[in-house]
């Protein structure tokens, strides 16, 4: 059965394509775990990743006389990147800090966000057109889109910037975060 698959050029292309999709998806997941400090998950994924990589590369190198194998390898790589990005969006590991500047000074917005469970630090800021409300909000990445929708519902013209904090200490958030 396996020799029939490897003798069939179309099946080799499909196998190379699928192997590279799986490999690059696992590569992306391993990188996410590495960047998020999940070293044991990263190490576990890397074992599977390398085995798949060697099998896929071996198939390509054994069949270098066929350009379609190289194309399948490259296309599989590209599809793997796209799938890996989708997986990263679904995993949404970690936290983000969101800075919000309201269009008008609106002191009720921080309490509305706090009532929804968000930790908000706020202060008065001064921009080109006068007083603004500045807020800094720390939330999980899984809650990111919900937070944006909530902010836009409260102030459709709010200016929103987000970034991922690497480390943080103190505050009420640290008590609830498991490392």
Residue pairs with C-beta under 8 A, 6 or more apart in sequence:
5 11
5 12
5 15
6 12
6 59
9 66
9 68
12 59
12 63
12 66
12 69
13 68
13 69
13 72
14 72
15 59
16 56
16 59
16 60
16 69
16 72
16 73
16 76
17 72
17 73
17 75
17 76
17 79
18 76
19 52
19 55
19 56
19 59
19 76
20 56
20 72
20 73
20 75
20 76
20 77
20 79
20 80
21 76
21 79
21 80
21 83
22 52
22 80
23 49
23 52
23 53
23 56
23 76
23 80
24 76
24 77
24 79
24 80
24 81
24 83
24 84
25 80
25 83
25 84
25 87
26 45
26 48
26 49
26 52
27 49
27 80
27 84
28 80
28 81
28 83
28 84
28 85
28 87
28 88
29 45
29 84
29 87
29 88
29 91
30 42
30 45
30 46
30 49
32 88
32 91
32 93
33 39
33 41
33 42
33 45
34 42
36 93
36 94
38 93
56 73
56 76
59 69
60 69
60 70
60 73
63 69
64 70
92 140
92 141
92 142
92 144
93 141
94 140
94 141
94 164
95 138
95 139
95 140
95 141
95 164
95 165
95 168
95 173
95 177
96 138
96 139
96 140
96 141
96 144
96 162
96 163
96 164
96 165
97 136
97 137
97 138
97 162
97 163
97 164
97 165
98 135
98 136
98 137
98 138
98 139
98 144
98 147
98 148
98 151
98 160
98 161
98 162
99 134
99 135
99 136
99 137
99 160
99 161
99 162
100 133
100 134
100 135
100 136
100 137
100 151
100 155
100 158
100 159
100 160
100 161
101 125
101 127
101 132
101 133
101 134
101 135
101 158
101 159
102 109
102 132
102 133
102 135
102 155
102 157
102 158
102 159
103 132
103 155
103 157
103 158
103 159
104 132
104 133
104 155
105 124
105 130
105 131
105 132
105 133
106 133
106 154
106 155
107 133
109 122
109 133
109 135
109 151
109 154
109 155
110 120
110 122
110 133
110 135
112 150
112 154
113 120
113 135
113 137
113 147
113 150
113 151
113 154
114 120
116 150
118 137
118 139
118 143
118 147
118 150
119 137
119 138
119 139
119 171
119 172
119 173
120 135
120 136
120 137
121 135
121 136
121 137
122 133
122 134
122 135
122 136
123 134
124 131
124 132
124 133
124 134
125 131
125 132
125 133
125 134
126 132
137 147
138 165
138 168
138 171
138 173
139 147
141 164
144 162
148 160
151 158
151 160
152 158
168 174
